[in-house]
Amino acid sequence: MDMNGSHRIPAKREAVWEALNDPEILKACIPGCESLEKTSDTEMNAQVTTKIGPVKAKFKGAVTLENLKPPESYTITGEGKGGVAGFAKGSADISLAEEGDETVLTYEAMAQVGGKLAQLGSRLIDSTAKKMAGEFFDKFAELVPAGSKQPESAPVTEEDIDPGVAEEAKRIAIEETPGEVMHAIEEAEHAVEETFHKAEENLEAAAGRNAFGGPVVWGLALLGVLILVLALAS
C-alpha cells in the first residue's frame, strides 16, 4: 500500500518539528492510541487499538526515526503486531516546508499488512488508512499552536517592586477607600489600643499583688495579650 499527501499546519516549522517529536501530542493525534513512550531520541513504543472493517485489534509496535535533518525532514519506520489480526509495517518520508507563518507537511508512505488484515482487500485498507491519516492531521493542526512552548513568566518578588511605585499604590488605595470603611478601620484601631492599655493596667495590678504566680507569670500573660492584639490589629 502506497499513500502520500500534504497538509498545511498553521505554525512555524520549528514548532511543527517539535510537535512531531513530542509523544504527548502524537498520542493525542493518533486515532485509538492508548500509549506512546519515547525510549530514546529516535525510538518510541506504541499501543494502538483500531478497527478495519470487521477486524478490531490491539497493536503493539515500535517506531524508529531515521535520516533526521531538523527541522526539515526525517524518515519514520515501524512495525506493529496485532496477534491473530495480523501485522502492519512500513515507513514514511516526512518533509516540512515553511511558507510565511505556516508549514506545509508532505509525506510519502509505504506499508505492508499480513494475517486477517490482508484478507480484507486493499480498497478497504486504503480507505481506512486515509481516514486515519486525515483524523491525525486535523487534530495535529489544532494542537501544534497550543503545544508551542512559551517562556514562563518569572514570579514577582518584593525585590522586583519599585519602592516609589509601592508607595504610590498605597496612597491611591487609601484615597480611593470609601470614607465609611476608613472610619470603621480607625474605630477598630482605637478600640484595640484601649483594650490593650486596660489589659496592661489589670495585669500590672495583679502582678503587684503576686496573684496567680507573681510578676513572671503575668509578664508572660502580658506578652501573650500583646501578640493577640498585634494579630487583631493586622
Contacts in CASP RR format, 6 or more apart in sequence:
PFRMAT RR
TARGET T0000
AUTHOR 0000-0000-0000
METHOD contacts of the structure
MODEL  1
MDMNGSHRIPAKREAVWEALNDPEILKACIPGCESLEKTSDTEMNAQVTT
KIGPVKAKFKGAVTLENLKPPESYTITGEGKGGVAGFAKGSADISLAEEG
DETVLTYEAMAQVGGKLAQLGSRLIDSTAKKMAGEFFDKFAELVPAGSKQ
PESAPVTEEDIDPGVAEEAKRIAIEETPGEVMHAIEEAEHAVEETFHKAE
ENLEAAAGRNAFGGPVVWGLALLGVLILVLALAS
1 110 0 8 1.000
1 111 0 8 1.000
1 112 0 8 1.000
1 113 0 8 1.000
1 122 0 8 1.000
1 125 0 8 1.000
1 126 0 8 1.000
1 129 0 8 1.000
2 108 0 8 1.000
2 109 0 8 1.000
2 110 0 8 1.000
3 108 0 8 1.000
3 109 0 8 1.000
3 110 0 8 1.000
3 111 0 8 1.000
3 126 0 8 1.000
3 129 0 8 1.000
3 130 0 8 1.000
3 133 0 8 1.000
4 106 0 8 1.000
4 107 0 8 1.000
4 108 0 8 1.000
4 109 0 8 1.000
5 106 0 8 1.000
5 107 0 8 1.000
5 108 0 8 1.000
6 104 0 8 1.000
6 105 0 8 1.000
6 106 0 8 1.000
6 107 0 8 1.000
7 104 0 8 1.000
7 105 0 8 1.000
7 134 0 8 1.000
7 137 0 8 1.000
7 140 0 8 1.000
7 141 0 8 1.000
8 99 0 8 1.000
8 102 0 8 1.000
8 103 0 8 1.000
8 104 0 8 1.000
8 105 0 8 1.000
8 141 0 8 1.000
9 16 0 8 1.000
9 102 0 8 1.000
9 103 0 8 1.000
9 104 0 8 1.000
9 105 0 8 1.000
9 140 0 8 1.000
9 141 0 8 1.000
9 144 0 8 1.000
10 101 0 8 1.000
10 102 0 8 1.000
10 141 0 8 1.000
10 144 0 8 1.000
10 145 0 8 1.000
11 19 0 8 1.000
11 101 0 8 1.000
11 102 0 8 1.000
11 103 0 8 1.000
11 144 0 8 1.000
11 145 0 8 1.000
11 148 0 8 1.000
12 98 0 8 1.000
12 101 0 8 1.000
12 103 0 8 1.000
12 148 0 8 1.000
13 71 0 8 1.000
13 72 0 8 1.000
13 96 0 8 1.000
13 97 0 8 1.000
13 98 0 8 1.000
13 103 0 8 1.000
14 71 0 8 1.000
15 103 0 8 1.000
15 144 0 8 1.000
15 145 0 8 1.000
15 147 0 8 1.000
15 148 0 8 1.000
16 71 0 8 1.000
16 96 0 8 1.000
16 103 0 8 1.000
16 105 0 8 1.000
16 144 0 8 1.000
17 70 0 8 1.000
17 71 0 8 1.000
17 96 0 8 1.000
18 148 0 8 1.000
18 149 0 8 1.000
19 25 0 8 1.000
19 26 0 8 1.000
19 140 0 8 1.000
19 143 0 8 1.000
19 144 0 8 1.000
19 147 0 8 1.000
19 148 0 8 1.000
20 26 0 8 1.000
20 74 0 8 1.000
20 94 0 8 1.000
21 65 0 8 1.000
22 147 0 8 1.000
23 36 0 8 1.000
23 37 0 8 1.000
23 38 0 8 1.000
23 44 0 8 1.000
24 36 0 8 1.000
25 140 0 8 1.000
25 143 0 8 1.000
25 144 0 8 1.000
25 147 0 8 1.000
26 33 0 8 1.000
26 36 0 8 1.000
26 44 0 8 1.000
27 33 0 8 1.000
27 35 0 8 1.000
27 36 0 8 1.000
28 139 0 8 1.000
28 143 0 8 1.000
29 136 0 8 1.000
29 137 0 8 1.000
29 139 0 8 1.000
29 140 0 8 1.000
29 143 0 8 1.000
30 36 0 8 1.000
30 46 0 8 1.000
30 48 0 8 1.000
30 136 0 8 1.000
31 48 0 8 1.000
31 50 0 8 1.000
31 132 0 8 1.000
31 135 0 8 1.000
31 136 0 8 1.000
32 48 0 8 1.000
32 49 0 8 1.000
32 50 0 8 1.000
33 46 0 8 1.000
33 47 0 8 1.000
33 48 0 8 1.000
34 47 0 8 1.000
34 48 0 8 1.000
34 49 0 8 1.000
34 58 0 8 1.000
35 45 0 8 1.000
35 46 0 8 1.000
35 47 0 8 1.000
36 44 0 8 1.000
36 45 0 8 1.000
36 46 0 8 1.000
36 47 0 8 1.000
37 44 0 8 1.000
37 45 0 8 1.000
37 46 0 8 1.000
38 44 0 8 1.000
39 45 0 8 1.000
41 65 0 8 1.000
42 64 0 8 1.000
42 65 0 8 1.000
42 66 0 8 1.000
42 68 0 8 1.000
43 62 0 8 1.000
43 63 0 8 1.000
43 64 0 8 1.000
43 65 0 8 1.000
44 62 0 8 1.000
44 63 0 8 1.000
45 60 0 8 1.000
45 61 0 8 1.000
45 62 0 8 1.000
45 63 0 8 1.000
46 59 0 8 1.000
46 60 0 8 1.000
46 61 0 8 1.000
46 62 0 8 1.000
46 63 0 8 1.000
47 58 0 8 1.000
47 59 0 8 1.000
47 60 0 8 1.000
47 61 0 8 1.000
48 58 0 8 1.000
48 59 0 8 1.000
49 56 0 8 1.000
49 57 0 8 1.000
49 58 0 8 1.000
49 59 0 8 1.000
50 56 0 8 1.000
50 57 0 8 1.000
50 59 0 8 1.000
50 132 0 8 1.000
51 57 0 8 1.000
52 117 0 8 1.000
52 120 0 8 1.000
52 124 0 8 1.000
52 125 0 8 1.000
52 128 0 8 1.000
53 120 0 8 1.000
53 124 0 8 1.000
53 128 0 8 1.000
54 120 0 8 1.000
55 85 0 8 1.000
55 116 0 8 1.000
55 117 0 8 1.000
55 120 0 8 1.000
56 85 0 8 1.000
57 82 0 8 1.000
57 83 0 8 1.000
57 84 0 8 1.000
57 85 0 8 1.000
57 86 0 8 1.000
58 82 0 8 1.000
59 80 0 8 1.000
59 81 0 8 1.000
59 82 0 8 1.000
59 85 0 8 1.000
59 88 0 8 1.000
60 80 0 8 1.000
60 81 0 8 1.000
60 82 0 8 1.000
61 78 0 8 1.000
61 79 0 8 1.000
61 80 0 8 1.000
61 81 0 8 1.000
62 78 0 8 1.000
62 79 0 8 1.000
62 80 0 8 1.000
63 76 0 8 1.000
63 77 0 8 1.000
63 78 0 8 1.000
64 76 0 8 1.000
64 77 0 8 1.000
64 78 0 8 1.000
65 74 0 8 1.000
65 75 0 8 1.000
65 76 0 8 1.000
66 74 0 8 1.000
66 75 0 8 1.000
66 76 0 8 1.000
66 77 0 8 1.000
67 73 0 8 1.000
67 74 0 8 1.000
67 75 0 8 1.000
68 74 0 8 1.000
71 96 0 8 1.000
72 95 0 8 1.000
72 96 0 8 1.000
73 93 0 8 1.000
73 94 0 8 1.000
73 95 0 8 1.000
73 96 0 8 1.000
74 94 0 8 1.000
75 91 0 8 1.000
75 92 0 8 1.000
75 93 0 8 1.000
75 94 0 8 1.000
76 91 0 8 1.000
76 92 0 8 1.000
76 94 0 8 1.000
77 90 0 8 1.000
77 91 0 8 1.000
78 89 0 8 1.000
78 90 0 8 1.000
78 91 0 8 1.000
79 87 0 8 1.000
79 88 0 8 1.000
79 89 0 8 1.000
79 90 0 8 1.000
80 87 0 8 1.000
80 88 0 8 1.000
80 89 0 8 1.000
81 87 0 8 1.000
84 115 0 8 1.000
84 116 0 8 1.000
85 115 0 8 1.000
85 116 0 8 1.000
85 117 0 8 1.000
86 113 0 8 1.000
86 114 0 8 1.000
86 115 0 8 1.000
86 116 0 8 1.000
86 117 0 8 1.000
86 118 0 8 1.000
87 113 0 8 1.000
87 114 0 8 1.000
87 115 0 8 1.000
87 117 0 8 1.000
88 111 0 8 1.000
88 112 0 8 1.000
88 113 0 8 1.000
88 114 0 8 1.000
88 117 0 8 1.000
89 111 0 8 1.000
89 112 0 8 1.000
90 109 0 8 1.000
90 110 0 8 1.000
90 111 0 8 1.000
90 112 0 8 1.000
91 109 0 8 1.000
91 110 0 8 1.000
92 107 0 8 1.000
92 108 0 8 1.000
92 109 0 8 1.000
92 110 0 8 1.000
93 107 0 8 1.000
93 108 0 8 1.000
93 109 0 8 1.000
94 105 0 8 1.000
94 106 0 8 1.000
94 107 0 8 1.000
95 105 0 8 1.000
95 106 0 8 1.000
95 107 0 8 1.000
96 103 0 8 1.000
96 104 0 8 1.000
96 105 0 8 1.000
96 106 0 8 1.000
97 103 0 8 1.000
97 104 0 8 1.000
97 106 0 8 1.000
98 104 0 8 1.000
105 137 0 8 1.000
111 129 0 8 1.000
113 125 0 8 1.000
117 125 0 8 1.000
174 182 0 8 1.000
189 233 0 8 1.000
192 229 0 8 1.000
192 232 0 8 1.000
192 233 0 8 1.000
195 229 0 8 1.000
196 225 0 8 1.000
196 226 0 8 1.000
196 229 0 8 1.000
199 222 0 8 1.000
199 225 0 8 1.000
200 222 0 8 1.000
200 225 0 8 1.000
203 218 0 8 1.000
203 219 0 8 1.000
203 221 0 8 1.000
203 222 0 8 1.000
203 225 0 8 1.000
204 218 0 8 1.000
206 212 0 8 1.000
206 214 0 8 1.000
206 218 0 8 1.000
207 214 0 8 1.000
207 215 0 8 1.000
207 218 0 8 1.000
207 219 0 8 1.000
208 214 0 8 1.000
208 215 0 8 1.000
211 218 0 8 1.000
212 218 0 8 1.000
END
